[in-house]
């Protein structure tokens, strides 16, 4: 309940003002008589009058025996005893309700939104919090068809109201994105200035060096399901129930040896050329968190090279003439310096893991970390992400005499993208069509999102918190 401590708040006229107004009028007039009666009634509620000071403002205290008062403070309760917030849907609506209408309703209740014309919120200031629940796969027709099985849901939430989907073919996650996105406010600028690169804007808005990031880098590691969805090489299970390698050439990273510290985070990129069995490793590059080279070697495949794939690998026969390093040598270096706890970052890292023939579970993949605007299975190219978020041009032959890709250049771009994401939070870089995050629009409100890790990656931003769940039961 809001306490009103002045006549301006109560929207009434003070007794002193009423008396003065009545005195200035003619005593013989009918209007003057009415004003005197009004002043007399007002004085019944006046307390602590100071007769010696006509200039002092008199205080008013509403009778505490009335039902619509606050017994402790004695101030007028404009909502009445037992008042609560409520919602009433208007039966006659010109237009169907859209997802944007739902998110705008939340804005209206909790922030500075526009009063919706399809619903009425009673006693809006009494709303302390809003719970927005999205249950995928349940529509109004299903509720009607299985009413007996879902009667508890209708009893709690009320009868279903049809809401239009974003389109007739909605991709997974788009409905949640629509609900958690609001329109960006339009501002008029007389002299618009060119927009700063996204990377510069993100860096300027990011927490300072003395502040920890919203989540540690390990938060962005792919889940086993995400690795399977993106065709990462994974161990199998043999007939005895033991884990098995995809083939005999594969190795798996191991827990760090006792008393030995492994690298915390490593960026990787590989180049491949064609042999009789397809693409095989011909260059492997590993960088540390500062972008310095840990390992960068050309690799001679076990089978003869049939196509150097120079356009993309940047490798030719002249470069490979004296190369003796084998994939076994690279794997030996990996096992020595990279443990199962090391975070490996890169772009579309499943291709690098297949080329290296390494099984590793702690991977941060920028192809997944920065989703394509059209959603899975589409993925943004590394050069596109580097141009947009780093204001950097890559894969133009600058890092290689033969043109094509450069594994150092690509690994550095992937590393910088991951560091930028970690610094700015999970929602940074998420595609939002013509809007901003609902959480960013409510900076003064404490918000918490409860869902699976993939959804949290896309939508947790600003002051919003996150509760990571692994199943529907946990949610």
Secondary structure, 3 states (H helix, E strand, C coil): CCCCCCHHHHCCCCHHHHHHHHHCCCCCCHHHHHHHHHHHHHHCCEECCCCCCCCCCCEECCCCCCCCECCCCCCECCCCCCCCCEEEECCCCCCCEEHHHHHHHHHHHHCCCCCCCCEEEECHHHCCCCCCCCCCCCCHHHHHHCCCCCHHHHHHHCCCCCEECCCCCCCCCHHHHHHCEECCCCCCCCCCCCCCCHHHHHHHHCCCCCCCCCCCHHHHCCCHHHHHHCCCCCCEECCCCCEECCCCCCEECCCCCCCCCCCCEEEEEEEEEEECCEEEEEEEEEECCCCCEEEEEECCCCCCCCECCHHHHCCCCCCCCCCCCCHHHHHHHHHHHCCCCCEEEECCHHHHHHHHCEECCCEEEHHHHCCCCCCCCCCCCHHHHHHHHCCCCCCCCCCCCCCCCCHHHHHHHHHHHHHHHHHHCCCCCCCCCCCEEHHHHCCCCCCEEEEEHHHHHHHCCCCCEEEEECCCCCC
